[in-house]
Every structure is written in structure tokens, then in C-alpha cells.
Amino acid sequence: MDTIDNNNNNNNIITNTIDDEFWLKYSKDGISKNLESKEKAAARLDTLLISIWGVYTSIFALANLFNFVSSNIWQLIWISQPILIVMLAKLLCTLVLIPRCDNQDIAYINDVASIIESYKKMISNAKRELKMAIWATLISIISVIVAIVGYNQCDPNKKIKEELQTLKIEKEIIANKQEINTIKIEINTTTNTQKN
């Protein structure tokens, strides 16, 4: 701890005092910064999950509203599972932010060893919960991607939809050919009438 002696206004002597109070403050600051960094990381993950949840749920709701999602129960489960996984990951992020204390974690105020042990348990618990939250977040992002891509690949009506699309295109091509033929006939008749 730095202290300043002001014996004379002109003489300022800085003396360094390193004692138990200094080390206790140093340790407390290190532990609190460690816990704060884990809480900040969990808060950022939570914000990311809120964004993913909002966007995916909106897309899912709109797809259902406009009947882009079939009524097949397995497809509905396939598409809705990312919502549940994102909610689970959000819960794990929230658990990192909630301070908890078990009866075994209680530190006795006069026992330095129990205080140190208590802080070690708090940090290791926060680290473990943050790792679980990170993995759950990655799994939720992957599940969203797999649900979107997988739905398009596993659609049982995919062949029917492709055939309908092909028939529509063929119908448009036939209609355009007929229109081109009528235009050609009109051009020929107008050129023939102009020659006569």
C-alpha cells in the first residue's frame, strides 16, 4: 500500500508498506476481476443467444404463418429443436451470472485458509459453468444451421415441389413460345400487307 508522508509541504516521501492487508487486497482484487471477466463473458453470450433466439423464432413463426412449414410432426420437431437448445444455453449463461453459495462454501471470517478455499471454489464453479454455457451456445448455433439446411434436404415433399416448379417453368416456356409465334405471324401479315 502506498502512503504519502507530509511532514513538510515541500518534502513528499513515498513509502511502500507491504503487509498482510496489501496481499489480502491484492488477492481480493484478482479474484473479483476473475469473477467479473467470467460474468462479462456470460453476459455477452446471453446477448448473442437473445439475438439468435429472436431471429430464429421470428423466421420460424413467419414460416408457419405463410405455410412454408409442412404439417409433418417430425419436420416440426426438427425445426423447433433449436429454440429449446437456445433456451437451455441461455439458462446456462444465466446460471453463471447468479451468485450461489452452498453450506460447504461458507468461509469463516477469521480463517484465511477457508476464505481462500471458498474463493477457489467460486472461481472453479464459475469457470466450469462458463465452459458449459460456451459449449451450449456453440451447439445452439450449429442446431440452428442444421435445422435450416436439414429441413430443405429432408423435406418429404421436395420432389413434388421440384416437379411443380419444373411444370410451371415449362408452362411459362410454352406460353412464351406461343406469344413469340403470334408476334411472328403478326409481323409476317403486316409485312405482306405492306408489300401488296
Protein Blocks (a to p, Z undefined) as FASTA:
>chain_A
ZZdddfbfklccddddddfklmmmmmmmmmmmmmmmmmmmmmmmmmmmmmmmmmmmmmmm
mmmmnopaccbfklmmmmmmmmmmmmmmmmmmmmmmpccddfklpccfklmklmmmmmmm
mmmmmmmmmmmmmmmmmmmmmmmmmmmmmmmmmpmklmmmmmmmmmmmmmmmmmmmmmmm
mmmmmmmmmmmmmmZZ
